[in-house]
């Protein structure tokens, strides 16, 4: 249920502070197994316009690609291979914790194959780092967790959600990649998210939020991740 706790706070907190969570060796192996099932999950969708963009694979949790621009669709699909490159992602610098180079290469290959004219695009990233005492009882959070995620997907614009597993000290990381900043605000404004926040806010012994601007240059000339400035 650690993952439930991370998700609940990440999305319930968007309306007021905007949020997102990291890994042990065992967690990394587990995640790789999940990634190995990715293609099967994607093909299992009833419609080809639905994409698995988080660890949740049932229909209400899927991204409707028809709601996105073509550039956003390319990025969402490239992000299906998003994964950590270090076991210490809970504390590592965000840009060094994940395989952004591989995601960018996948994006570039798809765009080149289709002959698509890529113009500069800006996206919004939220990172939530936290620490929860290992003895914390999280058994009641699964239902709230799923409800919050469905609510966020229904509001639209969430291109990727990833969360890790707490390390030995209870530190973790979750991250969301949104179509734009406004989507993140809207995604955390529902009643389900507010209820989730009330249920989890006192469980953290430590937490903080990082926000970034993801810029992918024209003709895919560069990918930059820099601190977000309001």
C-alpha positions in Angstrom: 0.0 0.0 0.0 3.0 2.3 0.0 2.2 3.1 -3.6 -1.3 4.0 -2.7 -0.1 6.5 -0.1 2.2 8.2 -2.6 -0.5 8.5 -5.2 -3.1 9.8 -2.9 -1.0 12.7 -1.7 0.4 13.5 -5.1 -2.9 14.1 -6.7 -4.9 15.3 -3.7 -2.4 18.0 -3.1 -2.3 19.5 -6.7 -5.0 22.0 -6.1 -3.1 23.7 -3.3 0.6 22.9 -3.7 0.9 20.4 -6.6 2.7 17.2 -6.1 4.5 13.7 -6.9 7.6 9.9 -5.3 11.8 6.2 -5.6 13.3 2.7 -5.2 15.1 -0.2 -3.5 16.8 -3.0 -5.5 13.7 -5.2 -5.1 11.5 -2.4 -6.2 13.5 -1.9 -9.4 13.2 -5.5 -10.3 9.4 -5.3 -9.7 9.2 -2.2 -11.9 11.1 -3.9 -14.7 8.6 -6.8 -14.5 5.7 -4.3 -14.8 7.4 -2.7 -17.8 7.7 -6.1 -19.5 4.0 -6.3 -19.3 3.4 -2.9 -20.7 2.8 -3.9 -24.4 0.4 -6.5 -23.3 -1.6 -4.1 -21.2 -1.6 -1.5 -24.0 -2.8 -4.1 -26.6 -5.5 -5.2 -24.1 -7.2 -1.9 -24.2 -10.6 -2.1 -25.9 -9.7 0.8 -28.2 -6.4 1.6 -29.8 -6.8 5.3 -28.7 -6.4 4.2 -25.0 -2.9 4.1 -23.5 -1.6 2.7 -20.2 0.3 5.6 -18.6 0.6 4.4 -15.0 0.8 1.2 -13.0 -3.0 1.0 -13.2 -4.2 -0.8 -16.2 -8.0 -1.0 -16.1 -10.0 1.1 -18.5 -10.9 4.1 -16.2 -7.1 4.6 -15.6 -6.1 4.8 -19.3 -5.2 7.9 -21.2 -7.6 8.8 -24.0 -5.2 9.8 -26.9 -8.0 11.5 -28.8 -8.0 14.4 -26.2 -4.3 15.3 -27.1 -2.5 17.0 -29.9 -0.3 14.9 -32.1 2.8 16.1 -30.3 1.4 15.2 -26.9 0.5 11.7 -28.2 4.1 11.2 -29.3 5.4 12.1 -25.9 2.8 10.0 -24.0 3.8 7.0 -26.0 7.5 7.6 -25.5 6.9 7.9 -21.8 5.6 4.3 -21.6 9.3 3.3 -21.3 10.0 5.9 -18.6 11.8 4.2 -15.7 14.5 4.8 -13.0 18.2 4.3 -13.8 19.3 4.2 -10.2 18.1 2.5 -7.0 18.5 5.7 -5.2 15.9 7.7 -7.1 14.2 8.8 -3.9 17.1 11.1 -3.2 18.9 11.5 -6.5 18.6 14.6 -8.7 15.5 14.2 -10.7 17.1 14.6 -14.1 19.6 11.9 -13.3 17.2 9.5 -11.7 15.3 8.5 -14.8 16.0 7.4 -18.4 15.2 10.7 -20.1 17.8 10.0 -22.8 16.0 6.8 -23.8 12.6 8.5 -23.7 13.9 11.3 -25.9 15.5 8.8 -28.4 12.2 6.9 -28.6 10.3 10.1 -29.2 12.7 11.2 -31.9 12.6 7.9 -33.7 8.8 7.8 -33.8 8.6 11.4 -35.1 11.3 10.8 -37.7 9.6 7.6 -38.9 6.3 9.5 -39.4 7.9 12.5 -40.9 6.1 14.7 -38.4 7.1 18.4 -38.1 7.8 18.8 -34.4 7.6 22.3 -33.1 8.8 23.4 -29.6 6.5 22.0 -26.9 6.4 22.8 -23.2 5.1 20.3 -20.6 4.8 20.4 -16.8 6.4 18.0 -14.3 5.7 17.5 -10.6 7.9 15.5 -8.3 6.9 14.5 -4.8 9.6 13.3 -2.4 8.5 11.9 0.9 9.3 9.9 4.0 6.8 7.8 5.9 7.6 5.7 9.0 7.9 2.0 8.0 5.4 1.1 10.8 2.6 3.2 9.3 -0.7 1.3 8.7 -1.7 2.0 5.0 -4.1 -1.0 4.5 -7.2 1.3 4.2 -5.8 3.5 1.4 -6.1 1.3 -1.7 -9.7 2.4 -2.5 -9.0 6.0 -2.0 -5.9 5.6 -4.2 -7.7 4.2 -7.1 -10.5 6.7 -6.9 -8.0 9.6 -6.9 -6.3 8.3 -9.9 -9.5 7.8 -11.9 -10.5 11.4 -11.0 -7.2 12.7 -12.2 -7.5 10.8 -15.5 -11.0 12.0 -16.0 -10.0 15.7 -15.7 -7.5 15.1 -18.5 -3.9 15.9 -19.4 -1.9 13.5 -17.3 0.6 11.9 -19.7 2.5 9.8 -17.2 2.3 8.8 -13.5 5.1 6.8 -11.9 5.8 5.9 -8.3 8.4 3.9 -6.6 8.7 1.8 -3.5 10.1 3.2 -0.2 13.7 2.6 0.6 14.9 1.2 4.0 14.4 4.6 5.6 10.9 5.0 4.2 11.9 7.6 1.5 10.1 7.5 -1.8 9.4 9.5 -4.9 6.4 9.9 -7.3 6.3 11.9 -10.4 3.6 13.2 -12.8 4.1 14.6 -16.3 1.3 16.8 -17.4 0.3 18.3 -20.7 0.3 21.7 -19.0 0.3 23.3 -15.6 -3.4 24.1 -15.7 -4.2 20.3 -16.1 -2.3 19.6 -12.9 -4.3 22.2 -11.0 -7.6 20.9 -12.3 -6.6 17.3 -11.7 -6.3 17.9 -8.0 -9.4 19.9 -7.5 -12.0 17.1 -7.1 -13.7 15.8 -4.0 -11.9 12.5 -4.3 -8.5 14.1 -4.1 -9.5 16.3 -1.2 -10.8 13.3 0.8 -7.5 11.4 0.0 -5.4 14.3 1.2 -7.3 14.4 4.5 -6.7 10.7 4.9 -2.9 10.9 4.3 -1.5 14.3 5.2 -0.6 13.3 8.8 1.3 10.1 7.7 4.4 11.9 6.4 7.3 12.6 8.6 8.8 14.6 5.8 7.8 15.7 2.3 8.5 18.3 -0.3 7.5 19.1 -3.9 9.6 19.9 -6.9 8.1 21.4 -10.1 9.8 21.5 -13.5 9.3 22.7 -17.0 10.0 20.2 -19.7 10.8 21.8 -23.0 11.4 19.8 -26.2 12.8 22.0 -28.8 11.7 22.5 -32.4 12.9 19.7 -34.8 13.7 17.8 -31.5 16.8 19.8 -31.2 17.0 19.5 -27.4 15.2 18.3 -24.3 15.5 20.5 -21.2 14.2 20.1 -17.7 14.4 23.2 -15.6 12.7 24.5 -12.5 9.2 25.8 -13.0 8.7 29.5 -12.5 5.2 30.8 -11.9 
